[in-house]
């Protein structure tokens, strides 16, 4: 016969701060976090992002100093997003050895050699139409984009990026990047695929931050938010193509997907707490509706609890400042 109340009292585990701490099941620290950053070329001052309070566009000329500041604070990894002033129909600046993608990687590694530099590998911030690849009439040409994404990956890796992170949501992108890197004798370069990326309403602030000029939407290549089985399938396809790490984006509304993929794969798993998730906490806290510090820790902790090994969050520097 099983023991029941009043003999069993789970509240005994919670009666003091010390007991709550030693019996806490999930923890995270700065080693679990990646700070996404926005770098703008051709400007001299930091740029305010109205929909992301506390996040600024970094002038390229001040990137080295910012990376040094992050490293001193204990940040171990950054993801670079470029705000380009050299856009065209295909995003060709991304495979220019002197282009913004390459320059960001070089500056980051020169400023803090031990910083893990992840290069977002996509085209949306570098194309005049704002789509993630080669636009043909009203849709993105998947296979033509694969050729270009391989070229971008090689440029970023040669410039010093430790991790290539394809976010274009093209079928076969991991295979294309792996082949391009291998052909360029860069076979040791790590690929972290945005393997399950949803066509989410939560990307809005990011589009302001990145200067998006998107025409239409990305629903033909990003995933339907209502599809759970397909979400797992997408990540397992990237695993089979040679990804070294998988990712779910966004994170907070997709904790079930994080758990599903964690159970289906032995690869490291990342999750991205996106701009809209960040903004909701910031604006709710500014309105006095919630406690920002508690809410940010609770939401990031939930992502960790769901099974993510690595969490992308704009709160990373806040956590570093506050000692987690």
C-alpha positions in Angstrom: 0.0 0.0 0.0 1.5 3.4 -1.0 2.0 6.0 1.6 -0.3 9.0 1.3 -0.9 12.3 3.0 -0.5 13.2 5.9 2.8 11.1 6.0 3.8 12.4 2.5 4.3 16.2 2.5 6.2 17.5 -0.6 6.2 21.0 1.1 9.1 19.7 3.3 11.3 20.2 0.3 10.4 23.9 0.1 10.4 25.1 3.7 13.6 27.1 3.4 15.7 28.8 0.8 18.5 26.4 1.4 16.3 23.3 0.9 14.8 24.8 -2.2 18.2 25.5 -3.6 19.8 22.1 -3.0 16.8 20.2 -4.4 16.4 22.4 -7.5 16.4 20.1 -10.5 17.4 22.4 -13.3 20.0 25.2 -13.3 21.6 27.3 -16.0 24.7 29.5 -16.1 26.5 31.7 -18.7 28.1 28.6 -20.3 24.6 27.6 -21.4 23.8 31.0 -23.1 24.5 32.6 -26.5 24.1 36.4 -27.0 22.7 37.4 -30.4 24.1 40.8 -31.6 23.2 43.2 -34.4 26.1 44.9 -36.2 25.6 47.7 -38.6 28.1 48.9 -41.2 28.5 52.5 -42.3 27.3 54.2 -39.1 29.2 55.7 -36.1 26.6 55.6 -33.3 24.7 52.8 -31.5 21.2 52.5 -32.8 18.2 52.2 -30.6 15.7 49.4 -31.4 12.4 50.7 -30.2 10.7 47.2 -30.0 13.6 45.7 -28.1 14.4 47.9 -25.0 18.0 47.5 -23.9 19.2 46.0 -27.2 21.2 48.3 -29.5 22.6 48.0 -33.0 26.3 48.0 -32.7 28.4 50.2 -35.2 30.9 48.0 -36.9 33.6 50.4 -35.7 32.8 49.7 -32.1 32.2 45.9 -32.4 35.7 45.0 -31.1 35.1 47.0 -27.9 31.7 45.4 -27.3 33.1 41.9 -27.8 35.8 42.6 -25.3 33.1 43.9 -22.9 31.0 40.7 -23.3 34.1 38.5 -22.7 34.9 40.4 -19.5 31.4 39.8 -18.3 31.6 36.1 -18.8 29.8 35.7 -22.1 31.2 32.7 -23.9 29.4 32.8 -27.3 27.8 35.3 -29.7 25.7 35.0 -32.8 26.4 37.7 -35.3 23.6 39.4 -37.4 24.7 42.1 -39.9 22.7 45.2 -40.9 24.0 45.6 -44.5 24.0 48.8 -46.5 25.0 46.8 -49.6 21.9 44.8 -50.4 21.0 43.3 -53.8 18.6 40.6 -55.1 20.7 37.7 -54.0 22.7 38.9 -51.0 26.0 38.7 -52.7 27.8 40.7 -50.1 27.6 37.7 -47.8 30.1 35.7 -50.0 32.5 38.6 -50.5 35.7 38.1 -48.6 35.6 41.8 -47.7 31.9 41.8 -47.0 30.1 42.4 -43.7 29.7 38.7 -42.8 33.5 38.1 -43.1 34.4 41.3 -41.3 32.2 40.6 -38.3 33.8 37.2 -37.8 37.3 38.6 -38.1 36.7 41.5 -35.7 35.1 39.2 -33.1 37.9 36.6 -33.1 40.6 39.3 -33.1 39.0 41.0 -30.1 38.4 37.9 -28.1 40.0 34.7 -29.5 38.3 32.5 -27.0 34.9 33.8 -27.8 32.8 31.3 -29.7 31.7 33.1 -32.8 28.5 31.8 -34.5 27.8 33.2 -38.0 24.1 33.4 -38.8 24.1 32.0 -42.4 21.2 33.4 -44.3 20.3 36.3 -46.7 17.3 38.1 -45.3 19.4 41.1 -44.0 21.4 41.3 -47.2 18.7 41.0 -49.9 16.7 44.0 -51.2 13.5 42.0 -51.0 14.1 40.6 -47.5 13.7 36.9 -48.3 16.1 34.3 -47.2 17.4 33.4 -50.7 17.1 33.8 -54.4 13.6 35.1 -55.1 11.9 33.7 -58.3 8.7 35.6 -59.0 6.9 35.2 -55.6 8.8 32.3 -54.1 12.3 31.5 -53.0 14.3 29.2 -55.3 15.5 26.5 -52.9 18.2 24.9 -55.0 19.7 28.2 -56.3 19.8 29.4 -52.7 21.8 26.3 -51.7 24.6 27.2 -54.0 24.9 30.7 -52.4 24.5 29.5 -48.9 27.5 27.2 -49.4 29.6 30.2 -50.6 28.5 32.3 -47.6 29.5 29.5 -45.2 32.9 29.2 -46.6 33.6 32.9 -46.4 32.5 33.0 -42.7 34.5 30.0 -41.8 37.6 31.3 -43.5 37.2 34.6 -41.6 37.3 32.8 -38.3 33.7 31.9 -37.4 33.7 28.8 -35.2 30.1 27.8 -36.0 28.1 28.1 -39.2 24.4 28.5 -38.3 22.1 28.3 -41.3 18.8 29.9 -40.6 17.5 30.1 -44.2 15.2 27.1 -43.8 16.1 25.7 -47.2 15.7 21.9 -47.8 19.1 20.4 -48.0 21.0 23.4 -46.6 23.1 21.4 -44.1 24.2 19.0 -46.8 25.1 21.9 -49.1 27.1 23.7 -46.4 28.9 20.5 -45.4 29.8 19.8 -49.0 31.0 23.4 -49.6 33.1 23.4 -46.3 34.6 20.0 -47.1 35.5 21.1 -50.6 37.2 24.2 -49.2 39.3 22.1 -46.8 37.2 23.4 -43.8 35.8 20.1 -42.8 36.3 20.7 -39.1 33.9 23.6 -39.1 30.9 23.1 -36.8 27.3 23.4 -38.3 24.5 24.4 -35.9 21.4 24.2 -38.0 18.2 26.1 -37.3 16.7 22.7 -37.9 13.1 23.4 -36.7 12.3 27.0 -37.5 8.7 28.1 -37.4 6.9 30.8 -39.4 6.3 32.7 -36.1 4.6 35.9 -35.3 7.3 36.4 -32.6 10.0 37.6 -35.0 8.6 41.1 -35.4 11.1 43.1 -33.3 14.0 41.2 -34.9 12.9 42.5 -38.3 13.1 46.0 -37.0 16.5 45.3 -35.5 17.8 43.8 -38.7 16.4 46.4 -41.0 14.2 43.9 -42.9 12.6 44.9 -46.2 10.6 41.7 -46.4 7.9 41.6 -49.0 5.2 39.0 -48.3 6.0 36.2 -45.8 8.2 33.1 -45.3 5.4 30.5 -44.9 6.5 28.4 -47.9 9.9 27.6 -46.3 9.5 28.1 -42.6 7.3 25.7 -40.6 3.7 25.8 -39.8 3.5 26.5 -36.0 0.7 24.0 -35.6 2.8 21.0 -36.8 4.4 18.8 -34.2 5.4 15.7 -36.1 6.8 17.7 -39.0 8.9 19.7 -36.5 10.7 16.5 -35.4 11.1 15.3 -38.9 12.7 18.6 -40.0 15.4 18.3 -37.3 16.1 14.6 -38.0 16.6 15.4 -41.7 19.2 17.9 -40.8 20.8 15.4 -38.4 21.1 13.0 -41.3 22.6 15.6 -43.5 25.5 16.1 -41.1 24.4 18.8 -38.6 26.5 18.9 -35.4 23.8 20.6 -33.4 20.1 21.1 -33.9 17.9 24.2 -32.9 14.3 25.0 -32.3 13.2 28.6 -33.0 11.3 30.2 -31.2 11.6 28.5 -27.9 9.0 29.5 -25.3 5.9 28.6 -27.2 7.5 25.3 -28.4 8.7 23.6 -25.3 6.9 20.4 -26.4 8.9 20.5 -29.6 12.2 20.9 -27.7 11.3 17.9 -25.6 10.3 15.8 -28.6 13.5 16.5 -30.4 15.6 16.0 -27.3 14.0 12.5 -27.0 14.5 11.7 -30.8 18.1 12.8 -31.2 21.4 12.5 -29.4 22.9 15.6 -30.9 23.3 18.8 -28.9 20.1 20.9 -29.0 19.8 24.6 -28.9 16.7 26.8 -28.6 16.3 30.5 -29.5 14.3 32.8 -27.1 13.4 35.2 -29.9 12.9 38.9 -30.1 9.2 38.8 -29.5 9.6 36.7 -26.4 12.2 39.1 -25.1 10.0 42.1 -25.9 6.9 40.7 -24.2 8.8 40.4 -21.0 10.4 43.8 -21.3 7.1 45.7 -22.0 5.1 43.7 -19.5 7.7 44.6 -16.8 7.8 48.2 -17.9 4.0 48.3 -17.4 4.4 46.9 -13.9 2.6 43.6 -14.8 5.5 41.3 -14.0 8.9 41.2 -12.4 11.4 41.2 -15.3 14.3 39.5 -13.5 12.1 36.6 -12.2 10.3 36.3 -15.6 13.5 36.2 -17.6 15.0 33.5 -15.4 11.8 31.5 -15.3 11.4 31.4 -19.1 15.0 30.6 -19.8 15.0 28.0 -17.1 11.9 26.4 -18.7 13.7 26.2 -22.0 16.6 24.4 -20.2 14.1 22.1 -18.4 12.5 21.2 -21.7 15.8 19.8 -22.9 17.8 22.5 -24.6 21.6 22.4 -24.0 22.2 25.9 -25.3 19.9 28.9 -25.2 20.0 32.0 -27.4 18.7 34.9 -25.4 18.9 38.7 -25.5 18.9 38.6 -21.7 22.4 37.0 -21.6 24.2 40.3 -20.6 21.5 41.0 -18.0 22.2 37.6 -16.5 26.0 38.2 -16.6 25.5 41.6 -14.9 23.4 40.1 -12.1 25.5 37.0 -11.6 22.6 34.8 -12.9 
